Amino acid sequence: MHQWMKRSLAFALITAAVLVPALALAEGDVTVSLTANRMIPKPGGQEAATSAEHAKPGDVIEYRATYRNAGNTSVRKLSATLPIPAGTEYLARSASPAPEFASTDGRMFEPFPLTRRVRMPDGREALREVPANEYRSLRWTLGTLAARGQQSVRARVRVSSGTVAALVQH
């Protein structure tokens, strides 16, 4: 494993952890933990999860953000945002639960799945889904998080070839 790859994935994980906002954090009782596991296929359709510290282009990483309410009262209007780190591509239909919103720039969110107008060869315009590999963030409305409760969201990405080295330069 190349040292730059280890630094790249560590940087991506740290960046993602910093960018995962919980809109109700102002109450002080909600914490967020982010984990990243490399998913390794095993015989019979099974998978093994290992640390994402050692990954290479083509590997699948599952990010899981767990929101915990340590307080004695429920927290309302909680949202979860999971960034898709640079150097990775969101894997369609891998998020759980299904996200309500997505973004191609991490700032402007639209209902999931994203669509855009494209010009067809005959000159007409048509509405088409944005390819999953263009997504940069996913967002869920978690609603109310009960006192002493927790809720998780997750999504999988594939480490891209050719773009991972660029992470180190940030």
C-alpha positions as CSV (number, residue, x, y, z in Angstrom):
1,M,0.0,0.0,0.0
2,H,1.4,3.4,-1.0
3,Q,1.8,5.9,1.8
4,W,0.0,8.6,-0.3
5,M,-3.0,6.3,-0.5
6,K,-3.1,5.9,3.3
7,R,-2.9,9.7,3.7
8,S,-5.5,10.2,1.0
9,L,-8.1,8.0,2.6
10,A,-7.4,9.4,6.1
11,F,-7.8,12.9,4.7
12,A,-11.1,11.9,3.0
13,L,-12.4,10.4,6.3
14,I,-11.4,13.5,8.3
15,T,-12.9,15.8,5.7
16,A,-16.1,13.9,5.7
17,A,-16.3,13.8,9.5
18,V,-15.8,17.6,9.7
19,L,-18.5,18.2,7.1
20,V,-21.2,16.0,8.6
21,P,-23.5,18.5,10.2
22,A,-26.4,17.8,12.5
23,L,-28.7,20.8,12.5
24,A,-29.8,20.1,16.0
25,L,-26.3,20.1,17.5
26,A,-27.0,23.6,19.0
27,E,-28.9,21.7,21.8
28,G,-25.5,20.2,22.9
29,D,-26.7,16.7,23.5
30,V,-26.4,15.3,20.0
31,T,-23.1,13.9,18.8
32,V,-22.1,12.4,15.5
33,S,-19.6,9.7,14.8
34,L,-18.5,8.7,11.4
35,T,-17.0,5.4,10.5
36,A,-15.6,4.2,7.2
37,N,-15.2,0.5,6.4
38,R,-13.8,-1.2,3.3
39,M,-16.2,-3.8,2.2
40,I,-14.5,-7.0,1.0
41,P,-16.6,-9.6,-1.0
42,K,-16.5,-13.1,0.3
43,P,-17.7,-16.4,-1.3
44,G,-21.5,-16.9,-1.2
45,G,-22.4,-13.2,-1.5
46,Q,-21.2,-12.4,2.0
47,E,-19.0,-9.4,2.8
48,A,-16.4,-8.6,5.4
49,A,-15.9,-5.1,6.8
50,T,-12.3,-4.0,7.5
51,S,-10.7,-0.6,8.3
52,A,-10.8,1.8,5.3
53,E,-7.2,2.9,6.3
54,H,-5.9,0.6,3.6
55,A,-7.8,1.0,0.3
56,K,-7.0,1.3,-3.3
57,P,-8.8,2.4,-6.5
58,G,-11.8,0.2,-7.1
59,D,-12.4,-0.6,-3.4
60,V,-15.9,-0.1,-1.9
61,I,-16.0,2.0,1.3
62,E,-19.2,2.2,3.5
63,Y,-19.6,5.4,5.4
64,R,-21.9,5.3,8.4
65,A,-22.9,8.4,10.4
66,T,-24.5,7.7,13.8
67,Y,-26.3,10.4,15.6
68,R,-26.7,10.0,19.4
69,N,-28.8,12.0,21.7
70,A,-27.2,11.9,25.2
71,G,-29.8,14.2,26.6
72,N,-32.9,13.6,28.6
73,T,-35.3,15.2,26.0
74,S,-36.0,14.6,22.4
75,V,-34.3,16.6,19.7
76,R,-36.5,17.8,16.9
77,K,-35.8,18.7,13.3
78,L,-32.6,16.7,13.0
79,S,-31.0,16.5,9.6
80,A,-28.1,14.3,8.5
81,T,-25.7,15.2,5.7
82,L,-23.2,12.7,4.4
83,P,-20.6,14.1,2.1
84,I,-19.2,12.0,-0.8
85,P,-15.4,12.6,-0.5
86,A,-13.4,13.8,-3.5
87,G,-11.7,10.8,-5.1
88,T,-14.8,8.6,-4.5
89,E,-18.0,7.9,-6.4
90,Y,-21.4,7.3,-4.7
91,L,-22.8,3.8,-5.5
92,A,-26.4,4.1,-6.6
93,R,-29.0,2.6,-4.3
94,S,-26.4,1.9,-1.6
95,A,-27.7,4.5,0.9
96,S,-29.8,3.4,3.9
97,P,-32.3,4.7,4.5
98,A,-32.9,6.2,1.1
99,P,-31.8,9.9,1.2
100,E,-34.4,12.6,0.7
101,F,-32.0,15.1,-0.9
102,A,-28.7,15.1,-2.8
103,S,-26.3,17.6,-4.2
104,T,-23.6,17.7,-6.9
105,D,-21.7,20.5,-5.2
106,G,-22.3,20.0,-1.5
107,R,-24.2,23.3,-1.1
108,M,-27.4,23.2,-3.1
109,F,-29.7,20.3,-2.3
110,E,-32.6,19.0,-4.4
111,P,-35.0,16.1,-4.0
112,F,-33.5,12.7,-4.5
113,P,-32.8,11.3,-7.1
114,L,-31.3,14.4,-8.8
115,T,-32.5,15.2,-12.3
116,R,-31.5,17.7,-15.0
117,R,-32.7,18.8,-18.4
118,V,-30.6,17.6,-21.3
119,R,-30.8,18.4,-25.0
120,M,-31.5,15.3,-27.1
121,P,-30.0,14.8,-30.5
122,D,-33.3,15.8,-32.1
123,G,-33.2,19.2,-30.3
124,R,-35.9,18.4,-27.7
125,E,-35.2,18.8,-24.0
126,A,-35.7,15.8,-21.7
127,L,-35.5,15.3,-18.0
128,R,-32.8,12.7,-17.1
129,E,-31.4,11.4,-13.8
130,V,-28.0,12.8,-12.8
131,P,-25.5,9.9,-12.7
132,A,-24.8,8.7,-9.2
133,N,-21.0,9.3,-9.7
134,E,-21.7,13.1,-9.8
135,Y,-23.3,13.2,-6.4
136,R,-21.2,15.0,-3.7
137,S,-23.5,14.9,-0.7
138,L,-26.6,13.1,0.5
139,R,-29.1,14.4,3.1
140,W,-31.7,12.9,5.3
141,T,-34.4,14.5,7.5
142,L,-34.2,12.4,10.6
143,G,-37.0,14.3,12.4
144,T,-37.1,13.7,16.1
145,L,-34.3,11.8,17.9
146,A,-35.5,10.5,21.2
147,A,-33.7,11.1,24.5
148,R,-30.9,8.6,24.8
149,G,-31.7,7.4,21.3
150,Q,-29.5,7.0,18.2
151,Q,-30.0,6.8,14.5
152,S,-27.6,6.0,11.6
153,V,-27.4,6.7,7.9
154,R,-25.0,5.1,5.6
155,A,-23.9,5.1,2.0
156,R,-21.2,3.3,-0.1
157,V,-18.7,4.8,-2.4
158,R,-16.1,3.4,-4.7
159,V,-12.5,4.8,-4.6
160,S,-11.9,6.3,-8.0
161,S,-8.8,5.6,-10.1
162,G,-6.8,8.6,-11.0
163,T,-8.3,11.1,-8.6
164,V,-7.3,9.7,-5.2
165,A,-3.7,11.2,-5.3
166,A,-5.2,14.7,-5.6
167,L,-6.6,14.4,-2.1
168,V,-3.2,14.7,-0.5
169,Q,-2.6,18.0,-2.1
170,H,-5.4,19.8,-0.2
